[in-house]
Amino acid sequence: MKQQSKIVVWLNQIRANFLVLAVLLVLIGIALAYKYVPAHHAIRWFDIGLIIFGTVVSHASVNLFNEYSDHITGIDKNTNRTPFSGGSGMMNSGLTKPAEVLAAAILTLLIAGSIGIYYGMTAHWSLFAIMLTGAFSIVFYTPLLTKLMLGELFSGLTLGTLVVLGTFIALTATPGQPVGTLLPIEVVMVSIPPGILTALLLFLNQFPDTEADRKGGRKHLIIKFGYRNASYIYTAGVIATFAIIFLLPILGVSSFWLYLGLLPLPIIFKATSTTLKFYNKTEKLIPALGENIATVLLTDALLAAAIFITLF
């Protein structure tokens, strides 16, 4: 019983319920890889499994480093925790120790890094650049990026767009392949909405944490521009995301099946409306946080499904 309790504690500590995002991003990359893989280059189930595992472990490392940093900076103590934001609270409750969490963060980073090195050597060297960008974002998110208003940008890039691109390269590239031939235009363009969505997930989740973040020395977009203007930025991000999905088939870049990714529009419309109206009222904003997360996960899943459908 104690062992099971410890497992539950650590699942909460790594915020396991959010790790499905990593899987969905990889699935988009896998779908695109199957669409463009050369006939002589078979995709192995081993590679699919290893890439999913490595990406999930990398996401867990992000969460662990973030939770550790929030604890030692005191942000955790001042956070207005909601079901969708504010961290796990495991260290504040004494269920885990900071040293344990830091050790787990470093270990998961090393595991993910070793997998990245493997594919950098066996698939294409460009994956080293993606891996180093991800590692930089993980380690320096709190001590540097959140103080320069770059946290949202790097989160969207490294836990969004680059996951899709990295998965595609790992499954389709050969070591000597010219860089200019690695990524078809469809792959690049389809990877952009998931990146924006990840950034928006983090961005909206920061609204309830803004005062705690300010006291902890962070300086993100909400602190810089205020709640009202931040709600406009969020709305602009939502519009940009779904405008790209809408335009890609019209421009001939992708199939019209991509419009499956527009199905969550009613959900995100509710989230956006709530945010514009209750941007500084946490209790009334909570439904928008849930709707935002649902939109991110559902849109990513539908984009992957849309690409897979075109294979048949």
N, C-alpha and C positions, 0 to 999 in steps of 0.2 A: 504493500500500500504506500509506504514511504517512497519507494522507487518510482512508482507511478506518479506520485505527487511531484517529485523532482522533475520528471519528464514534462509534466504539465507546466511547471514553473518556467523551464527553459524554452518550451514552445511559446510561452507568453513573452519571455525575454527577447527572443529573436523575432517576435511579432509574426509568427508563422502564418497567420491568416492573411497577411499582405504578400506573402511569397508567391502566391498564384500569379501575380503580375509578371514576375520573371518568366514563368512558364509560358504565359500567353505571348510575351514578346518573342521568345525563342520560336514558338509555333509560327509566327508570322515569317520569321527568317527561314524556317524549314519549308514552309509552303512555297516561298519564292525560290528557294534552292531547287526544289523538285521541278519548278516551272522552267528554270534556266539551266539546270545541270547538263553538261555535255553527255551525249549518248554513251560514251566510253567511260564515264566517271560515275560509278555506282555510289549511292549514298548508303552508308552502313548504319544499322541500328545502334551499333556501339557508339558511333560518333554522336548520333542524336541523343542518346541517353547521357553521354558524358558532358555534352554541351548544356543540356538541361540541368544536370547536377551542378556543374560549375557555375552556371548563372544563378541558380537558387542559392548556392553557398555564398556567392559574391553579394547577393542581395541581403542575406543574413548578416554578412560582415558589415555592410552599410548600416543596418539597423543596430547592431551591437556597438559599433563605434559611436553612432549618434546617441544611443542611450547612455553610454559611458560618459561622453562629453557633456550631455545635459545634466548628468548627476554631479559631476565634479565642478561644474560651473554654477550649480545651484538653480539652474533653470527648472529642473524637475520639481523642486520644492514650491515653486511659484506658479507652476502650470495649472491652468484650468482644464483638467483632463475630461475628455469626452469619449464616447464609444469609438470614435474614429480618429482621434488625435490626442497628443499629449503624452505619448509614450506608454510603456507598460506599467511603470511604477514598481517593478520588482525589487530594485535596489533600495528605494525609499521604504519599502515594506520589510526590508531585511531578509528577503527570500533568496537574494543573490548578493554576492560581494563584488565591489568594483574591480578588484584584482582578477576575479574569475571572469567577469564580463570582458575586461580588456584582453585577457589571455585567449578567450574564445574568439574575440574579434580578430586578433592577430592570426590565430590558427586558421580561421575560415578564409582570411585574406590570402594566406600562404597556399592553402589548398586551391582556391580559385586561381591564384597566380600561376601555380604549377600546371594547371590545365591550360591556361592561356599560353604559357611557354611551349607546351606540347604542340598546340595548333599553330603557333608562330613558326615552329621548326618544321612541321609536317605539311601545313597548308600554305601559308604565305606570311612573309615577314611583316606585312602591314598590320597584322593582328597584335604585334608587339606595341605599336602605337596606340591601338585601341585599349589594350590591357593596361598600359602605363597611364593613359588618361583616366581609366576607371579607378586604378589604384590611387592616383593623385586625388580624385574626387572623394574617395572613401576616407582617406587618411586626413585630408585637409579641409573637409567640408565645414566642420565647426570652427577650428582654429583660424581659418583663413577665408574660405569662400563665403561663409555667412556674414563676415564682416565687410565684404566688398560688394554685397548685393549680387553675388554670382551663384548662390546656392541653388536657386530654381533652375538656372540655365544649365549648370553642370549635372543636376539630377535628371533633367529631361534628356540631356545628351547621353549620359552614361547609363542610365536605367530606362532608356527608351530607344532613341534612334540607333545608338551604337550597338545595342544588343541585337537588333534586327540585322544591321549591316555585318556585324562580327559573325553572327550565326551563318549568314549567307556565304561569307568569305570562307569560313572554316569548312563548310560542306561542299563548296564548288571550286575553290581555287587550287592551283598547283604552285609549288615553290618558285618557279621561274617566271610566272605569269606577269606580264607588264601591268603596272598599277592602273593604267588607263582602261584596261579591259576587265577589271575585277567586278565592277558594279554597273549593271544596266540602269538606265534612267528610271525605269519603273521601280526598281528596288530602292533607289535613293529617295524617290518621291513618296513611296508608300511608307517609308520609315519615318517620315517627318511627323505625321499626325500622332503616332504613338509617343514620340518624344515630347510634343507639346502637351499631350494628355498627362504624362507623368509629371511634367513641370506644374501643370494645373492642380494635380492631386496634392502635391506638396504645398503649393501656393495657398490653396483654399484652407488646407489643414492648419496653416500658420495663423489664420485670423484669430482663433481663440487663444493662441499662445503668444500673441504679439507683445503684451506687456511683460510677460515672463522673459521672452527673448530679449527685449530691450534691456531689462535689468541684468541679463546674463552676458551682455556685450555684443549681441548680434545686431546686424544692420541689414535687414532684408527689405524688399520692395514695399511692404506694408508699413514698416517703420519709417521709411524714407518719404513715401507719398501720402500716407494716411489711409484710413479704412475706405472712405468714399472713393478716392481715386484708385485704390487697389481693386475695388469691386468693378471698376471700369476696365482695368487691365485684365482681370479675370474674364470678363465678358468678351473682350477683344480676342483673348486666347481661344475661347470656345468658338467664336465666329471663324477665326483663322483655321482651326482644326477641321471643322466640317465643311468649310469652303474649299479646302484642298481636296478632301475626299470627293466633294461634288464635282470639282473641275477636272480631276484626273481622267475619268472616262470620256468626258466631252472633248478633252484635248488629245485623246487617243493614246494616252500614256498607259492606261490600265483598262480592264474589262468593266462593263457596266454592273457586273456582279459586285463591284466594290461598293455599290450603293447600299448593300447590306449594312455597311458601317454607319449609315445614316439613321438606322432604326432607333438608336437611343436618343434621338433628338428631343422627343417629348420629356424624357427624364432630365436631360441637361437643361432644357428650357425652364423646368421647375427650379432646378438648382440655381440657375442664373438669376431668375426673377427673385428668389428668396435672398440671394446674396446682395443684389442691388438694393433691396428694401431693408434688410436687417444685417447689414455688414458689420455693425458694432454691437450686436445683441447675440451673444453666444447661444443662449438657450433656443432662440428662434432660428439660429443659423445651423443647428445640428442636423436637421433633415437634409439641408443642402449638402453637408459634408458626405452623408451617406449616399445621396443621389449622385454626387460627383464621383465617388469611388465606383459606384455601380456603372456609371457611364464609361469610365476608363476601362474597367475590366470587360464590359460587354462589347465596347467598340473594338478593343484589341482582338477579342475572340471572333467577332464577326469579320474583321479584316482578314484574319487567318483563314476563316471558313470561305470567304469570297475567293481568295487565291486558290485554295484547294479545289473548289468547285470547277475552276477553269481547267483543271488537269483532266477532267473526265468528259 
